[in-house]
Amino acid sequence: MTGQTAPLDELVRRTAEELAARRRGAVAVGAIRGEESATHGADPRALFEIGSISKTFTALTLARLAGRGEVALGQPMSELLPSGAAVPQLDGRQIELEHLACHTSGLPRLPKGLMPRGLFSADPYAGCTEEILLNGLARTRLRSVPGSRFRYSNLGAGLLGLALARHAGLDYDELVQREICRPLGLEDTRVVLDGERAGRLAPGHSRFGRPRPGWRLAALAGAGGLHSTVSDLLRLAKATFGDGPREVTDAIALTRATGHPISKISTAHPGWLSMERAQDKGGPRLLFHNGGTGGYRSLLAVIPERRAAVVALSADARSVDAPGMRLLSDLAGRSG
């Protein structure tokens, strides 16, 4: 029985069991094939840190604001930061919002001064306040001319979230709630968990099975500070198919239409990476983002034209990418 003909529930169960067999922390797997959906593993409402999938929410928030004309993709970041904030340039080129969203800003991966001390901490980003970030930004040298080269940057994505929140007069959490979560009905996707939600958070573990505390990303929340559930992320996946409120599906379309080539087969979009699959030459592209924090790993992968999607969440720091991508391949099959 091939992946395309096997029952969806069976395929998802197998993937959840494969992941659970190798780790101590909870796992939750969900998938969509056509009009069907299935989840296995932990309760679909169990919460996990989703790490860099937060960047997808940050970029979609940018796209929503741009769609209303409140900001522009090509707007300099400096215009949304406090007056007097020093923003590095190179060859006279300013960092634009689109550059932050596509990782072409030229900014380094991490904030100035975080290494080496910060990443050896159990909660490495907790001290990244707005003041510290902007002071560090003033002393940062760009690695490439803005807009010219893909260089993955947590700093850039975090600054995008910070800049958009300042522009809106809200904190990052509330801005994402307003622009993405409430329109899509994502009840549990947020930075700060209240008492009831905190009780549903799956405890994180290192890749060796040791308990790990949660991460607080402070002013860098736009890079990786959100928590979510399989249920919520499947709703976001459906929105990439065009199923959802027009304001969100239009924002998704804008992120897909905007991009910077990385290689012959891959492109960086605001909040996503897309790839041409070997079995789909010239056909539908895989759209995805993954994430990782001290005690969690996550994957959101979709092929919208096939109405195929996979969400894999783990409260353990070992990657979920390979099993998740195999499941998506089983669901989507080949072109023709």
C-alpha positions in Angstrom: 0.0 0.0 0.0 1.6 3.3 -1.1 1.5 6.5 0.9 -1.1 8.0 -1.3 -3.5 5.0 -0.8 -2.8 4.2 2.8 -5.3 5.6 5.3 -4.2 9.0 6.5 -4.7 8.1 10.1 -2.4 5.2 9.8 0.4 7.3 8.2 0.2 9.9 10.9 0.1 7.3 13.6 3.3 5.6 12.2 5.1 9.0 12.1 4.1 9.8 15.7 5.2 6.4 16.9 8.5 6.7 15.1 9.2 10.1 16.8 8.0 9.0 20.2 10.2 5.9 20.2 13.4 8.0 20.1 12.8 10.6 22.7 11.6 11.3 26.2 9.5 14.4 25.6 6.0 14.4 24.2 5.4 14.5 20.4 2.3 15.5 18.4 1.9 15.0 14.7 -0.9 16.2 12.5 -1.5 16.1 8.7 -4.0 17.1 6.0 -4.6 15.3 2.8 -7.3 16.7 0.6 -10.3 17.2 2.9 -9.1 14.7 5.5 -7.1 15.5 8.6 -5.6 13.4 11.4 -3.5 13.8 14.6 -1.7 11.4 16.8 0.6 11.5 19.8 0.0 14.1 22.5 -3.4 15.7 22.8 -3.8 18.1 19.8 -4.3 21.0 22.3 -0.9 20.3 24.0 1.3 23.3 23.8 4.9 23.4 22.5 7.5 26.0 21.9 7.6 26.3 18.1 10.8 28.3 17.8 11.5 29.7 14.4 8.0 28.9 13.0 7.3 32.1 14.9 9.1 33.8 11.9 6.2 32.7 9.7 3.7 34.5 11.9 6.0 37.6 12.0 6.2 37.7 8.2 2.5 37.2 7.8 1.9 40.1 10.2 4.2 42.2 8.0 2.2 41.1 4.9 -1.1 42.0 6.5 0.1 45.5 7.5 1.6 45.9 4.0 -1.7 44.8 2.4 -3.5 47.6 4.2 -0.8 50.2 3.2 0.3 50.8 6.8 3.9 49.7 6.0 5.7 48.8 2.8 7.9 45.7 2.1 10.5 48.1 0.8 10.3 50.5 3.8 13.6 51.1 5.7 13.6 49.4 9.1 14.9 52.6 10.6 11.6 54.4 10.0 9.9 52.0 12.5 12.5 52.2 15.2 12.9 54.9 17.9 14.1 58.2 16.6 17.9 58.3 16.8 18.3 54.5 16.6 21.5 53.7 14.7 21.0 51.1 11.9 24.0 49.9 9.9 24.2 50.3 6.2 26.5 48.9 3.5 27.4 50.5 0.2 24.7 53.1 0.9 21.9 50.5 1.0 19.5 50.5 3.9 17.9 47.5 5.6 14.3 47.2 4.4 11.5 45.2 6.1 11.5 42.7 3.3 15.2 42.1 3.8 14.5 41.2 7.5 11.7 38.8 6.5 13.7 37.1 3.8 17.1 36.9 5.7 18.8 39.2 3.2 19.5 42.1 5.6 23.2 41.2 6.0 22.8 41.1 9.7 24.5 38.4 11.7 22.6 35.4 13.0 22.7 36.5 16.6 22.6 39.8 18.5 25.9 41.6 19.2 27.4 40.3 22.5 25.2 37.2 22.8 28.1 34.9 22.2 29.8 33.2 23.8 28.1 33.6 27.2 24.5 33.7 26.1 24.1 30.5 24.2 25.6 28.5 27.1 22.8 29.7 29.3 19.6 27.7 29.9 17.6 30.7 28.7 20.0 32.5 26.3 17.7 35.2 24.9 16.0 36.3 28.1 18.2 39.4 28.5 17.6 40.6 24.9 15.6 43.8 25.8 14.8 46.4 23.2 17.5 48.7 24.7 20.2 46.0 24.6 19.2 45.0 21.0 19.3 48.6 19.7 22.6 49.4 21.5 24.1 46.2 19.9 22.6 47.1 16.5 24.5 50.4 16.5 27.8 48.5 16.9 26.9 45.8 14.3 28.6 45.5 10.9 26.7 44.0 8.0 28.0 40.9 6.4 26.6 41.7 3.0 24.8 44.5 1.2 21.1 44.5 2.2 19.0 42.6 -0.4 22.0 40.9 -2.0 22.5 37.6 -0.2 20.6 35.1 2.0 22.1 34.9 5.5 19.8 33.4 8.1 19.4 35.8 10.9 17.5 35.4 14.2 18.5 39.0 14.9 16.9 40.2 11.7 13.6 38.4 12.3 13.5 39.6 15.9 14.1 43.2 14.9 11.2 42.8 12.4 8.8 41.8 15.1 10.0 44.6 17.3 9.7 47.2 14.6 6.2 46.1 13.6 5.0 46.1 17.2 6.4 49.6 17.8 4.7 50.8 14.7 1.4 49.3 15.8 1.7 50.5 19.4 1.3 47.0 20.7 3.6 44.3 22.1 4.5 41.6 19.7 2.2 39.0 21.3 -0.9 41.2 21.0 0.0 42.2 17.4 0.2 38.6 16.2 -3.1 37.9 18.0 -4.8 40.7 16.2 -3.4 40.2 12.7 -3.1 36.4 12.5 -4.4 34.3 15.4 -7.8 35.8 16.0 -8.8 35.9 12.3 -7.8 32.3 11.9 -9.3 31.1 15.2 -5.9 30.1 16.6 -6.8 30.1 20.3 -3.6 28.8 21.7 -0.8 30.4 19.6 0.9 33.1 21.8 4.1 34.1 23.5 2.8 34.3 27.1 0.8 31.4 28.4 -1.8 32.0 31.1 -2.5 29.6 33.9 -4.8 27.2 32.0 -2.5 27.2 28.9 0.6 26.9 31.0 -0.8 23.7 32.4 -1.0 22.3 28.8 2.6 23.0 28.0 4.6 19.8 27.3 7.8 19.9 29.4 10.8 20.4 27.2 13.9 18.1 27.1 17.4 18.2 25.7 18.3 15.8 22.9 19.7 13.6 25.6 16.4 13.5 27.5 17.3 15.9 30.3 14.6 18.4 31.3 15.1 21.9 29.9 13.5 25.1 30.9 11.4 27.2 28.5 13.0 30.0 26.6 12.0 33.7 26.9 13.0 35.7 23.8 12.1 39.1 25.3 12.3 41.7 22.5 13.4 39.0 20.0 10.0 37.2 20.3 9.4 37.7 16.6 12.3 35.3 15.8 11.1 32.4 18.0 9.0 33.3 21.0 5.6 31.7 20.2 4.0 28.6 21.6 1.4 26.7 19.6 -0.5 23.4 19.1 -0.9 20.9 16.4 -4.5 22.0 16.0 -3.6 25.7 15.6 -0.8 25.0 13.1 -3.1 22.8 11.0 -5.5 25.7 10.7 -2.6 27.9 9.5 -1.7 25.1 7.0 -5.3 25.1 5.7 -5.0 28.9 5.1 -2.1 28.2 2.7 -4.6 26.2 0.6 -6.8 29.4 0.5 -9.1 28.1 3.2 -9.5 31.0 5.6 -10.4 34.7 5.9 -9.5 36.7 2.8 -7.2 39.1 4.8 -5.0 36.2 5.9 -5.0 34.2 2.6 -4.1 37.4 0.8 -1.2 37.9 3.2 0.0 34.3 2.6 -0.2 34.9 -1.2 1.9 38.1 -0.8 4.6 36.1 1.1 4.7 33.4 -1.6 4.9 36.0 -4.4 7.9 37.7 -2.7 11.2 35.9 -2.5 15.0 35.8 -2.9 16.6 32.8 -4.7 19.0 30.8 -2.5 19.9 28.1 -5.1 18.5 26.6 -8.3 15.8 24.8 -6.3 15.2 26.9 -3.2 13.9 30.3 -2.4 13.6 32.4 0.7 10.2 34.0 1.1 9.0 36.2 4.0 8.5 33.7 6.7 9.0 30.6 4.6 11.5 28.6 2.5 10.3 26.9 -0.7 11.9 24.1 -2.6 11.3 22.3 -5.8 11.0 18.5 -5.1 12.9 16.1 -7.3 9.7 14.3 -8.1 7.9 17.5 -9.0 10.2 19.2 -11.5 8.5 22.4 -12.5 5.5 21.5 -10.4 4.2 22.5 -7.0 6.8 23.6 -4.5 7.2 22.5 -0.9 6.7 25.5 1.5 8.0 25.1 5.0 9.6 26.3 8.2 11.1 24.4 11.1 12.0 25.5 14.6 14.1 24.7 17.6 14.6 26.0 21.1 16.4 24.5 24.1 13.9 21.7 24.7 11.7 21.6 21.6 11.7 21.0 17.8 9.0 21.8 15.3 8.1 21.5 11.6 5.3 23.0 9.4 5.5 21.8 5.8 2.9 22.2 3.1 2.3 21.7 -0.6 -0.7 24.0 -1.1 -1.5 22.9 -4.6 -1.8 19.3 -3.4 -3.7 20.2 -0.3 -1.1 18.3 1.7 0.4 19.5 5.0 2.3 18.1 8.0 2.8 19.5 11.5 5.3 17.8 13.8 6.0 19.1 17.3 8.4 17.6 19.9 9.2 18.4 23.5 12.7 17.1 22.9 15.5 18.8 21.1 16.0 16.2 18.4 14.9 17.1 14.9 11.5 16.1 13.6 12.3 17.1 10.0 13.1 13.8 8.3 10.1 11.9 9.6 7.8 14.9 8.9 9.1 15.4 5.4 8.7 11.7 4.6 5.1 11.9 5.8 4.5 14.9 3.5 6.0 13.0 0.6 3.7 10.1 1.3 0.7 12.4 1.3 1.6 14.4 -1.8 3.1 11.7 -4.0 4.4 12.6 -7.5 3.3 14.9 -10.2 1.4 13.5 -13.1 
